[in-house]
């Protein structure tokens, strides 16, 4: 359009000039070089009259042309103005459209931001952004709630400083490794929401880069994993406890089996020694040697008793015991067992109920714990606290205890022995109750092993808390007895006759040495004896001679038929059969398959001749 306008202006101007030149004769100065007529003259020295021929059209026509040119110019100017107005109108419309689009985009962005805030508020993770120095650039509301950073984060807040101080080195090392290897990173750490609440947080982040692909920061999310972490720790603790229990049970089976077989051998040793002593004169030189044999056998029997105690199959004679009174009665014994410089401090809860325990084994437990606490001071001396209390144990309390099986929740009487000695590390605590494990120069390592076995045999548990340099606390949990139960005194010994009075005893035992020894003892005391090597032979003998057999001495553990199976078949022959059960295991363990009133009595191996005869006489009076 501009080119057309310029052409019109040029045309109209030329027409006007022609018209003026036609009407006027123009006198002008023309260079000689331009006009040949001026040749030979100096530049600008000649004036030339321009002789322009009169055009064939009149002056009016020239004026008309000039007017037409002006009209064209005016028309074109008007058209230009119209076009400019149109362009302005269209520009305004475009501007309005752009404004509407910008408003719609802004509204969509605002709506998207609201939805994003709603989404980030609903999902269980929080979003954050930080630079490489840990300065927070952005942190969502959920992220602040998870980490406990309630104030809106601004640049300059270093989130790492808000983490638990023990976790900060690991966090920094993780970030440095991620930056060096240009890779994402994951880390778990703790944050303190307040003074009493510490949460575990899982953090995952991706590096951010500048235009040159250099790391400048990271963006990621945080999630509260406290419950998962606690569940994992509980699961790991239970797995560790299961491994410990399985190991203890395996060792217990081994120890119980060895002790049982060893007790059978000791029956022969003690029996023969007893019979020999009965036959020897007081002045006999051999008597001293036999007495030493008997003493050695008794020591071996004490050792097997500890092994059985560890296995939980030891000899238990359970009765209600007042624990406070029992500890006070044992104070003198405990006082002479502790090392020099160690003082005993008693803190006894007078409101605790009685416990159903074997007094002899309870004494062994207390002595073992006090001796170990005393020896923890390594000759420097210090206090050993003995406390009693009553607790309502919950599942989480019992999960951390050493126990034979899963114990029920409920009320337990607690015996605690606490020292301030050298303490133990985790590795030592894992092996604390292993038989023959000891950190002492001397000792067999059976004290605490037997203690655990005794507690397990009483359906109790042991809790241990210790750390190097911070001492040790051992808590024994025993089920509270029926409130109506009261300690009972020992019954007076009854008078018995000393002869067999023609009674016949059927001895059932697969061990020849045990069976032969028992038969010799009873025959020397005037009893008639018949012997059976196994259960089937015993049942047949009883069928044939049930009227004359007064007592059956029945071993619990035998091949093919167990003691309980033999007993069932004997009752089929005669319902009132009197059976004296014998075993290398404890009474409670051996009688597990029998009814409360099924058996006439029990005697544990190894036994002396006098003990066997006394027990047979008791059964005959039943």
Wavefront OBJ file of the C-alpha trace (Angstrom):
o trace
v 0.000 0.000 0.000
v 2.896 2.324 0.748
v 4.390 1.792 -2.738
v 1.062 2.718 -4.427
v 0.838 5.864 -2.319
v 4.376 6.915 -3.267
v 3.679 6.335 -7.002
v 0.517 8.481 -6.822
v 2.405 11.292 -5.117
v 5.160 11.166 -7.769
v 2.591 11.161 -10.623
v 0.631 14.088 -9.284
v 3.791 16.078 -8.580
v 5.073 15.519 -12.129
v 1.750 16.622 -13.634
v 1.754 19.793 -11.584
v 5.325 20.612 -12.606
v 4.527 20.131 -16.308
v 1.548 22.412 -15.987
v 3.603 25.150 -14.357
v 6.445 24.868 -16.852
v 4.013 25.149 -19.705
v 2.476 28.285 -18.278
v 5.814 29.944 -17.427
v 9.127 30.136 -19.165
v 11.771 29.061 -16.725
v 15.170 30.571 -16.678
v 17.641 28.366 -15.099
v 21.319 27.783 -14.690
v 22.416 24.619 -16.359
v 25.906 23.237 -16.441
v 27.579 23.356 -19.800
v 28.466 19.747 -19.533
v 24.767 18.981 -19.555
v 23.803 21.116 -22.554
v 25.873 20.976 -25.723
v 25.067 24.594 -26.365
v 26.999 25.544 -23.296
v 30.147 23.746 -24.366
v 33.276 25.786 -23.848
v 31.906 27.787 -21.002
v 32.715 27.521 -17.352
v 30.484 25.550 -14.924
v 27.547 27.700 -13.786
v 28.597 30.624 -16.006
v 25.834 30.319 -18.556
v 22.182 30.843 -18.072
v 20.060 28.968 -20.559
v 16.505 29.601 -21.439
v 14.667 26.325 -21.447
v 12.663 26.127 -24.588
v 9.893 23.777 -23.785
v 7.358 23.308 -26.443
v 3.847 24.083 -25.591
v 2.048 20.784 -24.979
v -0.858 19.809 -27.102
v -3.208 19.922 -24.028
v -4.395 23.161 -22.475
v -3.568 24.396 -18.964
v -6.894 23.200 -17.608
v -5.977 19.688 -18.409
v -2.771 20.049 -16.445
v -4.692 21.439 -13.535
v -7.147 18.594 -13.789
v -4.285 16.133 -13.653
v -2.938 17.868 -10.592
v -6.355 17.714 -8.953
v -6.729 14.068 -9.841
v -3.381 13.388 -8.247
v -4.428 15.187 -5.079
v -7.711 13.281 -5.070
v -5.807 10.067 -5.448
v -3.577 11.073 -2.602
v -6.565 11.930 -0.454
v -8.268 8.662 -1.355
v -5.215 6.688 -0.605
v -4.729 8.510 2.694
v -8.312 7.777 3.601
v -7.883 4.152 2.684
v -4.689 4.057 4.739
v -6.512 5.526 7.705
v -9.316 3.019 7.289
v -6.843 0.188 7.118
v -5.011 1.532 10.174
v -8.259 1.690 12.117
v -9.097 -1.832 11.020
v -5.664 -2.982 12.127
v -6.123 -1.213 15.480
v -9.547 -2.832 15.913
v -8.195 -6.230 15.081
v -5.249 -5.569 17.412
v -7.652 -4.680 20.214
v -9.605 -7.851 19.571
v -6.395 -9.857 19.579
v -5.321 -8.170 22.799
v -8.673 -8.979 24.384
v -8.374 -12.577 23.234
v -4.861 -12.785 24.641
v -6.079 -11.291 27.901
v -8.896 -13.858 28.087
v -6.435 -16.639 27.347
v -4.070 -15.340 29.995
v -6.877 -15.167 32.529
v -8.027 -18.671 31.656
v -4.443 -19.944 31.877
v -3.967 -18.184 35.201
v -7.222 -19.682 36.473
v -6.173 -23.130 35.284
v -2.786 -22.717 36.933
v -4.412 -21.619 40.160
v -6.870 -24.505 39.985
v -4.006 -26.910 39.221
v -2.036 -25.537 42.138
v -5.018 -26.047 44.437
v -5.476 -29.608 43.191
v -1.748 -30.222 43.609
v -1.886 -28.940 47.188
v -4.896 -31.158 47.831
v -3.149 -34.172 46.327
v 0.076 -33.584 48.231
v -2.009 -33.151 51.366
v -3.731 -36.500 50.858
v -0.831 -38.706 49.796
v 1.263 -40.054 52.687
v 4.510 -38.495 51.437
v 5.831 -34.960 51.440
v 7.678 -33.102 48.662
v 10.798 -31.016 49.183
v 13.547 -29.254 47.222
v 16.976 -28.242 48.462
v 20.370 -27.136 47.159
v 23.575 -29.107 47.613
v 24.305 -27.361 50.912
v 21.035 -28.635 52.344
v 19.286 -25.263 52.224
v 15.554 -25.841 51.781
v 14.105 -24.170 48.684
v 10.640 -25.661 49.021
v 8.910 -28.069 51.421
v 5.278 -29.133 51.269
v 2.956 -29.050 54.245
v 2.973 -32.832 54.495
v 6.769 -32.888 54.465
v 6.844 -30.379 57.331
v 4.337 -32.467 59.292
v 6.387 -35.649 58.799
v 9.722 -34.127 59.760
v 8.339 -31.879 62.497
v 9.484 -28.691 60.746
v 6.199 -26.867 61.273
v 7.394 -23.438 60.134
v 7.269 -22.776 56.374
v 10.740 -23.557 55.118
v 12.664 -20.723 53.475
v 15.995 -20.693 51.777
v 18.709 -20.934 54.359
v 17.013 -23.571 56.525
v 19.239 -26.665 56.522
v 16.997 -29.672 56.945
v 19.942 -31.936 57.793
v 20.452 -30.022 61.045
v 16.913 -30.970 62.077
v 17.675 -34.697 61.765
v 18.884 -36.776 64.701
v 22.494 -35.933 65.442
v 23.542 -39.585 65.216
v 22.140 -39.809 61.665
v 23.634 -36.608 60.205
v 27.028 -38.065 59.165
v 25.309 -40.883 57.258
v 22.991 -38.399 55.499
v 25.887 -36.196 54.363
v 27.885 -39.203 53.200
v 24.890 -40.473 51.208
v 24.389 -37.102 49.469
v 28.104 -36.780 48.674
v 28.130 -40.254 47.157
v 25.051 -39.441 45.035
v 26.604 -36.189 43.736
v 29.911 -37.881 42.936
v 28.178 -40.682 41.005
v 25.367 -38.554 39.514
v 22.659 -40.879 40.838
v 19.548 -40.717 43.053
v 19.890 -41.464 46.743
v 17.825 -43.045 49.505
v 18.409 -42.651 53.207
v 16.515 -43.360 56.416
v 16.972 -41.081 59.409
v 15.239 -39.885 62.556
v 13.522 -36.583 63.285
v 12.286 -35.340 66.647
v 8.758 -34.013 66.298
v 8.845 -32.974 69.923
v 10.758 -33.822 73.078
v 9.023 -37.191 73.491
v 8.414 -38.338 69.906
v 11.047 -39.500 67.482
v 9.984 -40.647 64.012
v 11.807 -42.598 61.330
v 11.706 -40.950 57.895
v 12.584 -42.455 54.511
v 13.975 -39.891 52.078
v 14.332 -40.411 48.297
v 15.713 -37.660 46.066
v 16.784 -37.030 42.451
v 19.587 -34.638 41.551
v 18.849 -31.383 39.664
v 21.315 -30.006 37.090
v 22.062 -26.664 35.432
v 22.489 -26.110 31.687
v 25.972 -27.561 31.809
v 24.664 -30.730 33.515
v 26.332 -29.820 36.809
v 24.430 -30.855 39.977
v 22.915 -27.836 41.709
v 20.441 -29.443 44.122
v 17.927 -32.224 44.550
v 14.192 -32.735 44.712
v 12.443 -35.666 46.310
v 9.924 -36.931 48.809
v 9.865 -38.008 52.456
v 7.666 -40.691 54.033
v 6.977 -41.596 57.655
v 8.236 -45.191 58.098
v 8.161 -45.294 61.897
v 5.596 -48.094 62.104
v 7.339 -50.107 59.399
v 10.695 -49.608 61.075
v 9.317 -50.674 64.453
v 7.662 -53.685 62.823
v 10.962 -54.641 61.161
v 12.828 -54.262 64.441
v 10.206 -56.336 66.241
v 10.359 -58.979 63.530
v 14.162 -59.071 63.675
v 14.031 -59.275 67.462
v 11.549 -62.131 67.319
v 13.653 -63.949 64.730
v 16.706 -63.531 66.922
v 14.746 -64.743 69.922
v 13.532 -67.717 67.890
v 17.093 -68.579 66.920
v 18.150 -68.282 70.546
v 15.259 -70.475 71.650
v 15.994 -73.094 69.009
v 19.649 -73.123 69.991
v 18.790 -73.429 73.674
v 16.279 -76.171 72.968
v 18.834 -78.101 70.903
v 21.414 -77.800 73.653
v 18.769 -78.674 76.232
v 17.865 -81.868 74.391
v 21.537 -82.780 74.175
v 22.190 -81.990 77.842
v 19.036 -83.798 78.971
v 19.884 -86.905 76.964
v 23.437 -87.033 78.296
v 22.282 -86.470 81.873
v 19.613 -89.160 81.581
v 22.041 -91.775 80.293
v 24.677 -90.703 82.802
v 22.177 -91.069 85.637
v 21.532 -94.646 84.602
v 25.255 -95.337 84.934
v 25.365 -93.613 88.305
v 22.611 -95.915 89.590
v 25.018 -98.793 89.168
v 27.908 -96.906 90.760
v 25.974 -95.609 93.747
v 24.080 -98.879 94.170
v 27.171 -101.033 94.214
v 28.958 -98.587 96.477
v 26.035 -98.648 98.896
v 25.823 -102.403 98.879
v 29.561 -102.702 99.387
v 29.486 -100.304 102.327
v 26.665 -102.298 103.884
v 28.710 -105.467 103.673
v 32.023 -104.018 104.842
v 33.116 -103.826 108.438
v 33.696 -100.410 109.936
v 37.401 -101.200 110.328
v 37.855 -102.419 106.744
v 40.587 -100.657 104.759
v 38.466 -100.978 101.611
v 35.656 -98.985 103.167
v 37.487 -95.656 102.669
v 37.973 -96.376 98.959
v 34.309 -97.286 98.511
v 33.260 -94.143 100.348
v 35.383 -92.069 97.948
v 33.737 -93.835 95.015
v 30.357 -92.987 96.474
v 31.385 -89.349 97.049
v 32.629 -89.019 93.455
v 29.396 -90.533 92.170
v 27.379 -88.047 94.236
v 29.379 -85.168 92.762
v 28.717 -86.556 89.301
v 25.031 -86.776 90.186
v 25.083 -83.109 91.213
v 26.623 -82.242 87.843
v 23.947 -84.159 85.940
v 21.341 -82.408 88.067
v 22.636 -79.077 86.758
v 22.524 -80.373 83.201
v 18.947 -81.500 83.734
v 18.141 -78.134 85.252
v 19.465 -76.435 82.118
v 17.378 -78.717 79.928
v 14.272 -77.865 81.941
v 13.855 -81.515 82.900
v 15.354 -81.337 86.373
v 13.870 -82.692 89.550
v 11.180 -80.346 90.857
v 9.432 -80.557 94.202
v 7.099 -77.591 93.895
v 5.384 -75.858 96.798
v 4.126 -72.335 97.609
v 7.037 -70.169 98.752
v 7.067 -66.647 100.183
v 9.883 -65.157 98.127
v 10.654 -62.318 100.550
v 10.914 -64.687 103.500
v 12.980 -67.103 101.459
v 15.481 -64.357 100.526
v 15.752 -63.190 104.129
v 16.363 -66.774 105.300
v 19.116 -67.069 102.673
v 20.762 -63.748 103.577
v 23.570 -65.361 105.570
v 24.367 -67.806 102.751
v 24.364 -64.987 100.206
v 26.586 -62.840 102.396
v 29.380 -65.395 102.481
v 29.207 -66.124 98.733
v 29.895 -62.561 97.502
v 33.399 -61.212 96.916
v 35.165 -58.929 99.364
v 34.027 -55.326 99.106
v 30.615 -56.230 97.664
v 27.617 -55.242 99.766
v 24.115 -56.634 99.386
v 21.198 -54.198 99.344
v 17.650 -55.519 99.788
v 14.497 -53.858 98.476
v 11.628 -56.296 99.039
v 8.019 -55.571 98.151
v 5.948 -56.911 101.057
v 2.749 -57.068 99.001
v 3.851 -59.777 96.566
v 2.023 -63.160 96.624
v 3.672 -66.559 96.957
v 5.209 -68.416 94.035
v 4.984 -72.142 93.235
v 8.645 -73.215 93.100
v 11.093 -75.858 94.176
v 12.851 -74.222 97.158
v 16.179 -75.965 96.529
v 16.269 -74.855 92.902
v 15.101 -71.346 93.768
v 18.025 -71.083 96.175
v 20.366 -72.176 93.402
v 18.959 -69.464 91.106
v 19.444 -66.697 93.672
v 22.961 -67.840 94.591
v 24.027 -68.079 90.926
v 22.733 -64.590 90.123
v 24.303 -63.008 93.212
v 27.683 -64.683 92.562
v 27.736 -63.463 88.949
v 26.773 -59.941 90.016
v 29.505 -59.976 92.660
v 32.167 -61.139 90.213
v 31.279 -58.356 87.744
v 33.157 -55.827 89.921
v 36.524 -57.475 89.249
v 37.687 -57.133 92.885
v 36.921 -53.405 93.198
v 33.662 -53.881 95.114
v 30.270 -52.222 94.897
v 26.554 -52.715 95.586
v 24.446 -55.690 94.497
v 20.734 -54.913 94.762
v 18.208 -57.702 95.348
v 14.654 -56.574 94.696
v 11.226 -58.159 94.560
v 8.103 -56.746 92.931
v 4.824 -57.669 91.281
v 4.248 -56.691 87.648
v 1.400 -57.042 85.179
v 3.441 -58.310 82.220
v 2.186 -57.510 78.732
v 3.116 -59.206 75.494
v 5.867 -56.699 74.642
v 7.469 -57.316 78.062
v 7.551 -61.079 77.569
v 8.833 -60.918 73.973
v 12.230 -59.699 75.164
v 12.618 -62.421 77.782
v 14.397 -65.767 77.677
v 11.648 -68.335 78.116
v 11.044 -71.973 77.237
v 7.794 -71.225 75.474
v 5.421 -68.338 74.865
v 4.187 -67.176 78.254
v 0.704 -65.757 78.812
v 0.173 -62.165 79.859
v -0.645 -61.652 83.497
v 0.759 -61.068 86.969
v 4.303 -62.211 87.664
v 6.462 -62.002 90.768
v 9.827 -60.492 89.843
v 13.179 -61.281 91.450
v 15.781 -58.757 90.280
v 19.529 -58.848 90.928
v 21.298 -55.683 89.763
v 24.952 -54.660 89.858
v 26.995 -51.670 88.708
v 29.927 -53.718 87.460
v 31.648 -54.055 84.101
v 28.510 -54.955 82.137
v 28.325 -57.012 78.954
v 28.376 -56.298 75.243
v 25.803 -57.714 72.823
v 27.993 -60.662 71.786
v 28.412 -61.791 75.400
v 24.691 -61.449 76.087
v 23.885 -63.696 73.118
v 25.920 -66.526 74.681
v 25.121 -65.739 78.296
v 23.077 -68.880 78.929
v 25.053 -71.275 76.750
v 26.324 -74.247 78.776
v 30.082 -74.208 79.420
v 30.389 -70.591 78.209
v 32.240 -68.378 80.670
v 34.299 -65.174 80.612
v 36.050 -66.112 83.851
v 39.443 -67.699 84.265
v 37.915 -70.390 86.434
v 34.474 -71.982 86.333
v 32.601 -74.488 84.224
v 30.037 -72.083 82.741
v 27.020 -74.020 84.023
v 25.735 -71.534 86.623
v 23.612 -69.305 84.390
v 22.803 -72.184 82.052
v 21.326 -74.077 84.999
v 19.566 -70.897 86.161
v 17.803 -70.547 82.815
v 16.878 -74.226 82.854
v 15.400 -73.966 86.345
v 13.377 -70.885 85.417
v 12.115 -72.529 82.249
v 11.227 -75.640 84.255
v 9.058 -73.399 86.456
v 7.391 -71.891 83.363
v 9.072 -68.564 84.029
v 11.278 -66.147 82.085
v 14.501 -64.153 82.454
v 15.093 -60.587 81.249
v 18.624 -59.198 80.926
v 19.652 -55.555 80.510
v 23.340 -54.725 80.285
v 25.893 -52.502 78.572
v 29.676 -52.286 78.859
v 30.605 -50.142 81.845
v 26.983 -49.687 82.950
v 26.338 -52.840 84.970
v 23.778 -55.592 84.537
v 20.202 -56.186 85.633
v 18.770 -59.726 85.613
v 15.042 -60.092 86.254
v 13.450 -63.481 86.906
v 9.693 -63.621 86.263
v 7.725 -66.331 88.078
v 3.983 -66.820 87.824
v 2.158 -65.654 90.918
v 0.570 -68.498 92.889
v -3.075 -68.714 93.860
v -3.661 -66.132 96.626
v -5.054 -68.947 98.770
v -1.777 -70.880 98.509
v 0.436 -70.647 101.559
v 3.876 -72.028 102.360
v 3.623 -75.490 103.828
v 5.885 -77.083 106.336
v 7.678 -80.358 105.739
v 5.532 -83.329 106.844
v 6.950 -85.466 109.615
v 8.735 -88.590 108.465
v 6.619 -91.701 108.919
v 7.764 -94.867 110.578
v 8.264 -97.777 108.203
v 9.158 -101.382 108.649
v 12.537 -102.482 107.475
v 11.706 -105.829 105.792
v 10.117 -106.741 102.503
v 7.428 -108.722 104.288
v 7.180 -111.117 101.348
v 6.112 -108.397 98.846
v 6.997 -108.931 95.198
v 8.349 -106.081 93.067
v 8.317 -106.149 89.241
v 11.325 -104.160 87.958
v 10.909 -102.878 84.369
v 14.034 -101.240 82.874
v 15.889 -101.690 79.578
v 19.267 -100.840 81.200
v 20.798 -104.050 82.591
v 22.997 -102.242 85.091
v 20.038 -100.367 86.559
v 17.687 -103.367 86.614
v 20.268 -105.708 88.159
v 21.292 -103.170 90.808
v 17.696 -102.464 91.853
v 17.019 -106.204 92.074
v 20.068 -106.796 94.305
v 19.087 -103.932 96.613
v 15.516 -105.127 97.065
v 16.432 -108.783 97.491
v 18.876 -107.869 100.251
v 16.003 -106.062 101.995
v 13.752 -109.130 101.859
v 11.666 -108.410 98.752
v 10.793 -110.888 96.047
v 11.863 -109.551 92.664
v 10.919 -110.313 89.045
v 12.612 -108.515 86.155
v 11.482 -107.386 82.699
v 13.778 -105.981 79.986
v 11.070 -104.069 78.098
v 7.411 -103.113 78.163
v 6.015 -106.124 76.329
v 7.746 -108.559 78.669
v 6.520 -106.580 81.676
v 2.892 -106.675 80.520
v 3.045 -110.417 79.981
v 4.637 -111.028 83.407
v 1.986 -108.918 85.095
v -0.795 -110.831 83.363
v 0.667 -114.073 84.629
v 1.445 -112.916 88.190
v -0.731 -109.866 88.887
v -2.070 -111.359 92.127
v 1.365 -111.713 93.702
v 3.027 -108.541 92.371
v 2.621 -105.736 94.907
v 4.581 -102.914 93.219
v 5.853 -102.230 89.710
v 9.108 -100.220 89.487
v 8.659 -98.777 85.982
v 11.259 -96.873 83.949
v 9.814 -94.002 81.925
v 12.115 -94.026 78.887
v 12.356 -97.360 77.066
v 12.457 -98.477 73.426
v 9.333 -99.726 71.616
v 6.935 -99.031 74.539
v 7.234 -95.992 76.788
v 6.434 -96.040 80.476
v 3.031 -94.421 79.927
v 2.091 -97.037 77.313
v 3.131 -99.881 79.604
v 1.121 -98.338 82.445
v -2.039 -98.237 80.300
v -1.737 -101.927 79.484
v -1.043 -102.817 83.133
v -4.241 -101.036 84.157
v -6.163 -103.112 81.668
v -4.998 -106.176 83.574
v -5.628 -104.685 87.009
v -7.094 -101.242 87.575
v -5.529 -100.775 91.004
v -1.965 -101.550 89.996
v 0.584 -99.672 92.130
v 3.345 -98.197 89.961
v 6.492 -96.442 91.213
v 7.776 -94.459 88.239
v 11.525 -93.903 87.878
v 13.475 -91.742 85.435
v 16.639 -89.780 84.987
v 14.423 -86.772 84.259
v 12.502 -84.710 86.770
v 9.213 -85.820 88.271
v 7.191 -83.082 86.568
v 8.644 -83.962 83.169
v 8.396 -87.748 83.585
v 4.802 -87.640 84.859
v 3.647 -85.408 82.014
v 1.702 -88.229 80.293
v -0.018 -89.481 83.460
v -3.092 -88.399 85.358
v -2.807 -86.698 88.720
v -3.703 -89.839 90.745
v -2.458 -92.522 88.360
v 0.944 -93.178 89.927
v 1.705 -94.375 93.444
v 5.012 -92.551 93.561
v 8.159 -91.356 91.774
v 11.903 -91.776 92.382
v 14.561 -90.025 90.331
v 17.766 -91.638 89.191
v 20.420 -91.914 90.465
v 19.286 -93.140 93.864
v 20.990 -94.788 96.808
v 19.879 -98.218 98.046
v 18.283 -96.739 101.148
v 16.298 -94.245 99.046
v 14.904 -96.998 96.813
v 13.866 -99.182 99.744
v 12.253 -96.222 101.507
v 10.276 -95.313 98.408
v 9.046 -98.886 97.874
v 7.789 -98.994 101.462
v 5.925 -95.701 100.968
v 4.181 -97.105 97.904
v 3.145 -100.236 99.776
v 1.315 -98.087 102.314
v -0.695 -96.258 99.628
l 1 2 3 4 5 6 7 8 9 10 11 12 13 14 15 16 17 18 19 20 21 22 23 24 25 26 27 28 29 30 31 32 33 34 35 36 37 38 39 40 41 42 43 44 45 46 47 48 49 50 51 52 53 54 55 56 57 58 59 60 61 62 63 64 65 66 67 68 69 70 71 72 73 74 75 76 77 78 79 80 81 82 83 84 85 86 87 88 89 90 91 92 93 94 95 96 97 98 99 100 101 102 103 104 105 106 107 108 109 110 111 112 113 114 115 116 117 118 119 120 121 122 123 124 125 126 127 128 129 130 131 132 133 134 135 136 137 138 139 140 141 142 143 144 145 146 147 148 149 150 151 152 153 154 155 156 157 158 159 160 161 162 163 164 165 166 167 168 169 170 171 172 173 174 175 176 177 178 179 180 181 182 183 184 185 186 187 188 189 190 191 192 193 194 195 196 197 198 199 200 201 202 203 204 205 206 207 208 209 210 211 212 213 214 215 216 217 218 219 220 221 222 223 224 225 226 227 228 229 230 231 232 233 234 235 236 237 238 239 240 241 242 243 244 245 246 247 248 249 250 251 252 253 254 255 256 257 258 259 260 261 262 263 264 265 266 267 268 269 270 271 272 273 274 275 276 277 278 279 280 281 282 283 284 285 286 287 288 289 290 291 292 293 294 295 296 297 298 299 300 301 302 303 304 305 306 307 308 309 310 311 312 313 314 315 316 317 318 319 320 321 322 323 324 325 326 327 328 329 330 331 332 333 334 335 336 337 338 339 340 341 342 343 344 345 346 347 348 349 350 351 352 353 354 355 356 357 358 359 360 361 362 363 364 365 366 367 368 369 370 371 372 373 374 375 376 377 378 379 380 381 382 383 384 385 386 387 388 389 390 391 392 393 394 395 396 397 398 399 400 401 402 403 404 405 406 407 408 409 410 411 412 413 414 415 416 417 418 419 420 421 422 423 424 425 426 427 428 429 430 431 432 433 434 435 436 437 438 439 440 441 442 443 444 445 446 447 448 449 450 451 452 453 454 455 456 457 458 459 460 461 462 463 464 465 466 467 468 469 470 471 472 473 474 475 476 477 478 479 480 481 482 483 484 485 486 487 488 489 490 491 492 493 494 495 496 497 498 499 500 501 502 503 504 505 506 507 508 509 510 511 512 513 514 515 516 517 518 519 520 521 522 523 524 525 526 527 528 529 530 531 532 533 534 535 536 537 538 539 540 541 542 543 544 545 546 547 548 549 550 551 552 553 554 555 556 557 558 559 560 561 562 563 564 565 566 567 568 569 570 571 572 573 574 575 576 577 578 579 580 581 582 583 584 585 586 587 588 589 590 591 592 593 594 595 596 597 598 599 600 601 602 603 604 605 606 607 608 609 610 611 612 613 614 615 616 617 618 619 620 621 622
